[in-house]
Amino acid sequence: MSPDTSSSPSVSPTLAAIVVTMNRPQHLRETLSRLRAEKADFIVVVDNGSDAETRSWLAQQADETTHIILSEHNLGGAGGFALGMQAAIETFSPDWLVVMDDDARPFAGAFDQFRQHLDAQWDAIAAAVTYPDGEICEMNRPLLNPFRSLPAFLQSIRGFRLSDTAYAPDAPPRQVQMTSFVGFFVSAKAIARIGYPDPRLFLYGDDQLYALRLSRAGLRIGFLPAIRFEHDCATFETGLRIYKPVWKAYYNYRNGILVYRGAAGLLAPVLLALRLPRWFAAARHYGEEAPTYRRLLRRAILDGLLNRLDRLPEGVPGPGQD
C-alpha cells in the first residue's frame, strides 16, 4: 500500500480515476482524453458489455497506467464502480480514487486543485459538478443529512441541499453526508475502513448509500467547490422522471427507500408515507405500462423495507444478467 500522504504537503498523493461505461464511445473518448490531460496517475475503465467495435478500441487503450476491464455482463453502475475501485486498489495501490460516469470528466486544472486543497481532515471529497455550460447539475448536488442530529434537523428547515452560493470557486469547504459518483474522491484509508459499493444495488442510489456508510463510520466528506467537474448528461426536460425501460423504476424506488432508511433511521416510514402518493400517482404517465409500473413499485416498497436485494421481480434484470 502507498504511504499516507494526506498530511504531507511535500509528497503528492497518487490518484486513480475510475470510469464505468457502456456503449457511449464518444463520451468515453473525451473522458479518457481529459483524464490523461489532467495527468491522472492511473486510470481504470470498466466496460459493462459494449458492442464489439467499442470494446476493440477500448482494449487498445491499455498500458502500464491504464487498466481496462471488459465485463462479460452488465454489472450496472454499482457493480461497475465496485469492480473498478477494487481493481484500482489491488493493481495500483493509489492513495486516492476518483469515480465518474463515462459522460463526466474533470474541468481543466481539477486534479491540481484537488492536490492543492487536500486536507487531512477529509476522508473523501465531493467536487462541484456542473453541465458543460456551467449550470449546476442538480442530480450531482451534494446533500446534508438533516436527520444526523437534532440541531441539523432544525437547521434543515432552511434547506438540506447545498445552496448555489456554496458553488462559488472561492467558497469555503463544507462537510456533507451524501453525494454522487461524479467527481467523488475517496481515500484508500476510507476504503480500507468501509469497503466497496454494494454491487447488488445495480442502478440508482449506490452513491448516496456509499456516502452514508462513510459518514456513519465517522469519516468526513468535504465539498470543495474549487474542484470542478462537468457532467455532459441528458436532463429530464419536464422535471418528471419517466423510466424507460419501466423496470428501472424498481431500482429507483427500492434503493431510494434504502437511502431513506440509512439517512432517517426510525423516521424513514414518515418520509415514505409522504412520498408514496406521488409515486403511485406517477403511474398515469406510463400509459399501457401503468400496471407493470404499479406492480414494480409495490415490490420495490416491500423489498426496500425488508432490505431484500437478492430476489428480483419478474422482468427486472440484475447484476451479471444480459
N, C-alpha and C positions, 0 to 999 in steps of 0.2 A: 504494500500500500504506500502511496506517496506520502511524504511528510506533511504535517499540518502546517499550512502556510497562511491560515486565516488570520493570524495575529502578527504576521511578519511581513511588513510592507516592502522589505528589500527582496523578497522572493515572490515572483509572480505565480499565482496558482494555476495549475493546469486545468483546462476546461474542455469537456467533451460535449458536443452537440448531438442530440437525439432527434431524428426526424422519422415520422411514420407516414407512409404514402400508399396510395392505391390508385392507379390509372389516371394520374394527373401529371404527365411528364413535363408539361410546360412550366407548371408551378414548381416542380421539383428541381428542374434545371436552374431556375432563378434562385431558389433557396440554397442549393449547393454552391452556386457561384458566389452568393453573398456570404455564406459561412466561410468560404475559403478566403474571400477578400478581407473578412474580419479576423482572419488568422486564428480560427478555432484550432486548438491543439489536436483534437481528434474529432471525427465525425462517425456516427453510427446511423445507418439508414435501415429501417425495417420496412420491407415491401410486403403488403398484405394480399399478394396474389394478382399483380397487374398482368396485362397482356404480354405476349412473348416479346414484342418489339421493345416495350418499356424495360422489361427485365434484362434484355440483352444489352441495352445501353447502360443500365444501372450496374450490371456486373462489371462493365469496363471502367467504372469509377473507383473500384477498389485499389487501394495502395497501402503503404505502411501506416498511414494515419487515418484511412477511411475504411470502415468495416461495413460490408453490405450483407444483410440477412434477407434471403429470399424465402419467405414463408410459403409453404405449400397451400396454406389455408388462410382465410380471412380471420385474423385474431381480434378485429375491432381495434379501436383506439386504445382501450385499456390493456388488452393483451399485447399490442404492438409496443406501447410505452414500457410495459413491464419487461418484455423481452429485450428491448433496446437498452434500457437502463442497466439491466443485469449484464448484458454483453459488454457494455462500456466499462463497467466496474471490473469485470473479470479480464477483459482484454487489455485495457489501457491503464487501469488504476489511477484515474484522474482525481483531482481534489474536489472538483465541482462538475455537475452535469447541468445542461440547459436543454429543455424539451420544447418541441414545437410541432405543429402540423406542417404538411408539405406546402401549404399556401401561406405560411407565416415565416417571417425572417427578420433578423436584426437590421435596424437602420444603420447607416454608416457611423462607425465610432461607438456602437453599443457595447462591444466587448471591452474596449478601452475604458468606457465609463464604468462597467462592472468592476474591473480591476482597480480603478481609482477610488471607487466608493465602497469597496468591500470592507466590512467592519466585522470584528469578531463577535459582535452582539447578535448577528444574523446567522441562522442555520439554513435559511432558504430566502430567496429574493424574488419578488414579482416585478417584472418590467411594466412600463406604461405601454399599452397596446392600442394602436390606432389603425384606422383604414389607411391606405396609401395616401389619401388626400389630407391626412392629419386629423380627421374627425375621430373622436373616441369610439372605440369598438365596445359596445355595451356588453356583448357576451363574454368579454375578457376583463371586465371591470372587477378588480378585487373587492372583497366584501369583509366587513366586520361581523363577527358573530355576536348578535345582540343578546344571546342567552348565556354568555360565558360568565356573567356576574350581574348582580342587581344594578350597580352603577352603570354597567354597559347597557343594560336593558333600558334604563331611564334615559341614557344618552341617545339610544337608538330612536327615540321619538323624533329626533331631528334628522333621522336617516341613518341607515347602516351601510349604504353604498358610498364609496369614496366620491367626493364632490369633484366637479371639473377643475376647481382651483388646485386640488391636490395633484393634478397632472402637469402643472407648470414645471418646466425643466429645473428651475431653481427652488422648487418647493421642498420642504424637509421630508426625510423618510418617515413613513408611517408603519406601525405594526398592523398587520391584517391577519385574519384567520382562514380566509378562503380565497382561492384564486384559480386561474385556468392553466392548462398545459400549453400555453403560448407565451414564450419568454419567461418561463418559470425555472429559476436556478435553484438547485438543491445540492447541498454539500454532501460529500461522501460520508462524513461523520453522521449526518442525519439519516442517510440511507442505511448505514450500519445499525442505527438505532431502531428504525421502524420498518425496514424492508422496502418492498416494491409495491406499485399499484396492484389491486386485485384484478387479475385478468377476467374473472367471471362477470365483471360489470359490463364488459363488451363495449357499449356505447353510452355516452352521456353520464355526467356526474362523477366519473372516476377521478377527475382532477380535484373537484371540491372535497370529495371524501378523503383523498390522499392528503390534501392540505389540512383538513380537520384532524387527521391522525397525527400529523406533525404537531399541531397546536396542542392536542390533548396530551401528547408526550412531553409537553413542557418546552418544545422547540419554538423558536421565534422566526416568523416570516415577516420580512420587511418589504414594503412597497417603495421602490426607488425610482422616482419619475425621470431622473436623468438618464436612465437606461431605457431606450425606446425600441419597440418592435412594431412592424406593420403586419396586418392580417388582411390579405387580399381575398376576402371571402364574400360570397353572396349573402345578402341580408333578406329577411322576411319583409317584403315591401309594405305589407298592410299591418305589420306588427302582430299578426296572428300566425301561429305556427301550425301548419298542416303537414303532418308527417307522411312522406312518400318514400318508400312503401309504408303502409299503415303499421306494419309490425314494429317500426321504430318507436311508435308511441309507447309501446310496452316498456321499453328500456328507459325512456324519458321519465315515465311516472314511477316505475318501480325504484329506479335509482334515486329519483327525486325524494321519495319517501325515506330512503336510507339517509340522504343528506339531512332531511328534517330531523330524523331521529338522532343523528350524530351531532347536530347543532343545538337542538332544543331539548333533547332528553325527554323528560316526563311531559313537557309542554307540546311535544310533537303532535299528539292527537288533536289538540286545539288548532294548530296550523292546518292539519289535514282536513278538519271539518270545514275550515274556511275555504279551502281550495277545491274540495270535491264538487260543489255545484258548478263551478266554472269548467272543470274538466269534463263532467258529463254533458254540459251544455254544448261543448265543442263538437259533439257528435253530429250536430246539424250541418256542419261544414264538410262532412265526409260522404254525402250522397249515398250511393249504393253500398259503400263500405261502412256505413254507420253501425250496423250490427256487429261487424268484426271489431270496430274500434271500441264499442262498449264491452264486448267480451274481453278484449285485451286489457282494457282499463280495469275491469273488475279483478282480473287475475293479477295485474300489476299491484293493485292495492293490497291484495291478500299476500302476495309474495314479499312485498316491501315490509309489511307489518310483521311477517314471520321470519324475515331475514333469510328467505329461501332463494338461493342463487343457482341451484343446480338442476332445477326442474322447470324447463321452459314450456310455455303453452304451445299447442299445435300451430304450425305455420311461422314460428319465430326462430330464425337461425341464431346460433350461438357461436362462441369461440371455437375455431377449428372446423366449422362446418362451411360448406360451399352453398 
